Amino acid sequence: MTTVEAPQSSRSVLVTVADVVAETADACSLVFEIPEDVEDRFAYRPGQFLTLRIPSERTGSVARCYSLASSPHTDDAPKVTVKRTADGYGSNWVCDNVSVGDRLEVLPPSGLFTPPDLAENLLLFAAGSGITPVMSILKSALDQGSAHVVLVYANRDEKSVIFAEELRRLAAAEPERLTVIHLLESVQGLPTARTLAGLARPFASHRAFLCGPGPFMAAVHEGLAAAGLPKDRVHAEVFTSLSGDPFADVEPIELSAEEEAGAATAFVELDGENHELTWPRSQTLVDIMLARGLEVPYSCREGECGSCACTVTFGEVEMDNTGMLDADDIAAGYILGCQARPVTDAVKIEF
């Protein structure tokens, strides 16, 4: 029995494992029962993830992000799916140790890998356990709209296909709306950019979402570019192992008179509300928002997960670590709130 007696931070919650589902020989799903008093904090969007505290004999614990494979529109309870990886401490611990009735410490849902509009036609690419957030998006789109959904799913062999039976049922129920294309390394070999471009070309007007190992993602990006999909309609999710402790509470910020005098002003739009904040040059945006008691989205505070990504609409910031952002993201004005410090005297931010 793996049970945590009390959460170790003000942000985390203890959830009960209601079910453990063996998806394949090396992947399992955990279905969580969320306490009623925090259900609103665990409302999530398709494609988001949960951060779990995993016990460690060496460091006490490590944090691992696992995508929600459930849909907020079709499933009664949130579910994460975990696949073993070579030397994967967190994934192997989950698969070996967690059983029904256990309690785990979890942070609320986070992440930006989510469609802006579920009514759009979607072109989805996944490899291996990359299917987890993609499955959430797929089921949500089928339930909420009437758009066309195409899934290209790569695996080693037929036995490695996570959610194989569920995908068959969905395709049979929505034959006009859902197209599922399986790529098996044992049959076709590793997917190439040329192959992926050919599959994508008929759906170049769709919005694309992709998740999987690095080489697969690189091939998909190249294939989508060759097929003519604009970069602003291609969205990628990247798996990372967090090095910091996102469960740690943030210490109150104490500013000197000099810091107060030289501070910038931040005008922040968050969840439709506008906030004006004093922003000391030495503090990150996430730090000052937390100090004001604002529910800013964040997970790792190390620039590794992208949960705190937002947009600068006026002014300029600098970042210690650009992390998950590529050059195109930065050119478009995206920043990581946990890494951003003000350069100009006034900065406008939108979450």
C-alpha positions in Angstrom: 0.0 0.0 0.0 1.4 3.4 -1.1 -0.3 6.0 1.1 0.7 9.6 1.8 -0.7 10.9 5.1 -0.7 14.7 4.3 0.2 16.9 1.4 3.5 18.6 1.7 2.5 21.9 0.2 -0.4 24.3 0.1 -0.9 23.7 -3.7 -0.9 19.9 -3.7 -3.8 17.5 -3.0 -4.1 13.9 -1.9 -6.1 11.8 -4.4 -7.2 8.2 -4.1 -6.4 5.7 -6.8 -9.9 4.4 -7.8 -8.6 2.0 -10.5 -5.5 0.7 -12.1 -5.9 -0.4 -15.7 -3.3 -2.6 -17.5 -3.3 -1.0 -21.0 -0.4 -3.0 -22.4 2.5 -5.2 -21.0 4.4 -2.0 -20.2 1.7 0.7 -19.7 -0.9 1.3 -17.1 -3.6 3.9 -16.3 -4.4 5.4 -12.9 -7.9 6.6 -12.4 -8.2 9.1 -9.6 -11.0 9.9 -7.1 -10.8 13.7 -6.4 -12.0 15.0 -3.1 -15.2 16.9 -3.4 -13.9 20.0 -1.8 -11.2 20.5 -4.5 -13.1 19.3 -7.6 -13.1 22.8 -9.0 -9.3 23.0 -8.8 -9.1 19.8 -10.8 -11.2 20.9 -13.7 -9.0 20.4 -16.8 -8.8 21.0 -20.5 -8.1 18.2 -23.1 -4.4 17.6 -23.4 -3.3 18.9 -20.0 -1.2 16.9 -17.4 -1.0 16.2 -13.7 2.2 16.4 -11.7 2.7 13.5 -9.2 5.1 13.3 -6.3 7.1 10.1 -6.6 8.9 8.8 -3.5 12.7 8.5 -3.9 15.2 6.8 -1.5 17.9 9.2 -2.7 16.1 12.6 -2.7 13.0 12.0 -0.7 10.8 12.5 -3.7 10.9 13.5 -7.4 8.2 15.2 -9.5 6.9 13.7 -12.7 4.3 15.1 -15.2 1.9 12.6 -16.7 -0.7 13.6 -19.3 -4.4 13.1 -18.8 -5.7 10.5 -21.2 -9.2 11.0 -20.0 -11.6 13.6 -21.5 -13.3 16.2 -19.3 -16.3 15.8 -21.6 -16.7 12.0 -21.7 -15.0 10.6 -18.6 -16.3 10.7 -15.0 -12.9 10.7 -13.4 -9.4 12.0 -14.4 -7.0 9.3 -15.7 -3.3 9.4 -16.4 -1.5 6.8 -18.4 2.1 5.8 -17.7 4.4 3.7 -19.8 7.6 2.2 -18.6 10.8 3.7 -20.1 14.4 2.4 -19.9 15.8 3.8 -16.6 12.6 5.7 -16.1 12.5 6.0 -12.3 9.0 7.6 -12.0 7.3 5.5 -14.7 8.7 2.2 -13.4 7.8 3.1 -9.8 4.2 3.8 -10.8 3.8 0.6 -12.7 5.4 -1.5 -10.0 3.9 0.0 -6.8 0.6 1.8 -7.2 -2.6 -0.1 -6.5 -6.3 0.6 -5.9 -6.9 2.5 -2.7 -3.5 4.1 -2.6 -3.3 7.9 -2.1 -0.9 10.0 -4.1 0.1 13.7 -3.8 -0.8 15.6 -7.0 -0.7 19.1 -8.3 -3.7 20.5 -10.1 -3.9 20.2 -14.0 -1.6 22.3 -16.0 -0.3 22.6 -19.6 -0.9 24.4 -22.8 -1.2 21.4 -25.2 -4.9 21.9 -25.7 -7.0 23.0 -28.8 -8.3 26.5 -28.8 -11.5 25.3 -30.5 -12.7 21.7 -30.4 -14.9 22.4 -33.4 -11.8 22.6 -35.7 -10.7 19.8 -37.9 -7.7 18.1 -36.2 -4.7 16.2 -37.4 -3.2 14.3 -34.5 0.2 12.5 -34.4 1.3 10.3 -31.6 4.0 7.7 -30.9 4.1 5.3 -28.0 2.9 6.9 -24.8 2.5 10.2 -26.7 -1.0 9.0 -27.3 -2.1 10.0 -23.8 -2.8 13.8 -24.3 -3.7 13.1 -27.9 -6.4 10.6 -26.8 -7.9 13.3 -24.5 -8.1 15.7 -27.3 -9.5 13.1 -29.7 -12.3 12.0 -27.5 -13.2 15.6 -26.5 -13.3 16.7 -30.2 -15.6 13.8 -31.1 -17.9 14.6 -28.2 -18.1 18.4 -28.5 -18.2 19.1 -32.2 -18.8 17.7 -35.7 -15.3 18.2 -37.1 -13.1 15.7 -38.8 -10.3 14.1 -36.7 -7.3 12.2 -38.1 -5.0 10.2 -35.9 -1.6 8.9 -37.1 -0.3 6.6 -34.3 3.2 5.0 -34.4 4.3 2.0 -32.3 6.9 -0.8 -32.3 4.3 -3.5 -33.0 0.6 -4.3 -32.6 1.0 -5.4 -28.9 2.5 -1.9 -28.1 -0.6 0.0 -29.1 -2.1 1.7 -26.1 -5.9 2.2 -26.2 -6.2 -0.2 -29.2 -9.7 -1.4 -28.4 -11.0 2.0 -27.4 -9.7 3.4 -30.7 -11.4 0.6 -32.6 -14.7 1.4 -30.8 -14.5 5.1 -31.5 -13.6 4.6 -35.2 -16.6 2.2 -35.6 -18.9 4.6 -33.9 -17.8 7.7 -35.9 -16.6 6.3 -39.3 -17.3 9.6 -41.1 -15.5 11.7 -38.6 -12.6 9.7 -37.2 -9.7 8.3 -39.3 -7.1 6.2 -37.5 -3.9 5.3 -39.3 -1.5 2.9 -37.5 2.2 2.9 -38.3 4.0 -0.2 -36.9 7.8 -0.3 -36.9 7.5 -4.1 -37.2 5.6 -3.8 -40.5 6.5 -0.4 -42.1 9.8 0.4 -40.3 10.3 3.7 -38.6 8.1 6.6 -39.9 10.0 9.0 -42.1 9.3 12.7 -42.8 8.4 11.8 -46.4 5.9 9.2 -45.3 4.4 11.6 -42.7 4.2 14.4 -45.2 2.2 12.1 -47.6 -0.2 11.3 -44.8 -0.6 14.9 -43.8 -1.0 16.5 -47.2 -4.7 15.7 -47.7 -5.4 17.4 -44.3 -3.2 20.5 -44.6 -6.1 22.7 -43.6 -6.4 20.9 -40.2 -4.9 22.0 -37.0 -2.1 19.6 -35.9 -1.1 18.3 -32.5 1.8 16.0 -32.0 3.4 14.1 -29.0 6.0 11.4 -28.8 9.8 10.8 -28.6 12.2 13.3 -30.0 13.1 11.6 -33.3 9.4 11.0 -34.1 8.6 14.6 -33.4 11.4 15.9 -35.6 10.1 13.7 -38.5 6.6 15.0 -38.0 7.7 18.6 -37.9 9.6 18.1 -41.2 6.7 16.2 -42.7 4.2 18.9 -41.8 6.3 21.6 -43.2 6.7 19.7 -46.4 2.9 19.2 -46.5 2.3 23.0 -46.2 0.9 23.3 -42.7 1.6 26.8 -41.2 3.8 26.7 -38.1 1.1 28.6 -36.1 -1.3 25.6 -36.6 1.2 23.0 -35.4 1.3 22.3 -31.6 3.8 19.9 -29.9 4.0 18.5 -26.4 7.3 17.4 -25.1 7.9 15.0 -22.2 10.3 16.2 -19.6 11.6 15.1 -16.2 11.5 18.0 -13.7 14.7 18.7 -11.9 13.2 21.1 -9.3 10.5 20.7 -6.7 7.2 22.1 -7.9 5.6 21.0 -4.7 7.6 23.5 -2.6 5.7 26.5 -1.3 6.9 29.9 -2.4 8.6 31.9 0.3 7.1 35.4 0.9 9.0 38.1 -1.0 10.7 40.8 1.1 11.8 43.9 -0.9 14.3 46.5 0.0 13.4 50.2 -0.5 15.9 50.3 -3.4 14.1 47.4 -5.2 10.7 49.0 -4.6 11.9 52.3 -6.1 13.4 50.7 -9.2 10.5 48.3 -9.9 8.6 48.0 -13.1 4.8 47.8 -13.4 3.2 44.7 -14.7 -0.3 44.8 -16.2 -1.4 41.2 -16.3 -4.6 39.7 -17.8 -5.4 36.4 -16.1 -8.6 34.4 -16.5 -10.3 37.5 -18.0 -9.3 39.8 -15.0 -6.8 42.6 -15.1 -4.2 43.1 -12.4 -1.6 45.9 -11.9 1.5 44.6 -10.0 4.7 46.1 -8.8 7.4 44.0 -10.5 10.9 44.2 -8.9 13.7 43.7 -11.4 15.1 40.8 -9.4 11.9 38.8 -9.3 10.2 36.6 -11.8 6.7 37.2 -13.0 5.4 33.9 -11.4 7.1 34.9 -8.1 5.4 38.3 -7.8 2.0 36.9 -8.9 2.2 34.2 -6.3 3.2 36.8 -3.7 0.0 38.7 -4.6 -2.1 35.5 -4.1 -2.9 35.1 -7.8 -3.6 31.6 -9.2 -0.9 31.8 -11.8 -0.5 28.6 -13.8 2.9 27.0 -13.1 4.4 23.6 -12.3 8.2 23.4 -12.3 9.4 27.0 -12.0 12.5 25.8 -13.8 11.5 26.7 -17.4 11.1 23.0 -18.1 7.4 22.4 -18.5 5.9 25.4 -20.3 2.9 25.6 -17.9 3.5 29.3 -17.2 3.8 30.4 -20.9 2.2 33.7 -21.6 2.4 36.5 -24.1 4.0 40.0 -23.9 1.7 42.5 -25.6 3.7 45.6 -24.6 7.2 46.1 -23.2 10.1 43.8 -22.9 11.4 41.1 -20.6 14.5 38.9 -20.3 14.6 35.2 -19.5 17.3 33.2 -17.7 16.1 30.0 -19.5 13.9 29.9 -22.6 13.3 26.2 -21.9 10.4 24.9 -23.9 10.1 27.9 -26.2 11.7 27.9 -29.7 12.8 30.9 -31.7 9.4 31.2 -33.4 7.6 31.2 -30.1 9.8 34.0 -28.7 9.4 36.0 -31.9 5.7 35.7 -31.5 5.9 37.2 -28.0 5.7 34.1 -25.9 7.6 34.1 -22.6 7.9 31.8 -19.6 6.5 33.5 -16.5 8.8 31.6 -14.2 11.9 32.8 -16.0 10.9 36.4 -17.0 12.2 39.6 -15.4 11.3 43.1 -16.6 13.5 45.2 -18.9 11.2 48.1 -19.6 9.4 50.1 -16.9 6.0 48.8 -18.0 5.0 45.4 -19.3 1.7 44.0 -20.4 1.1 40.3 -20.1 -1.7 38.0 -21.2 -2.2 34.5 -19.9 
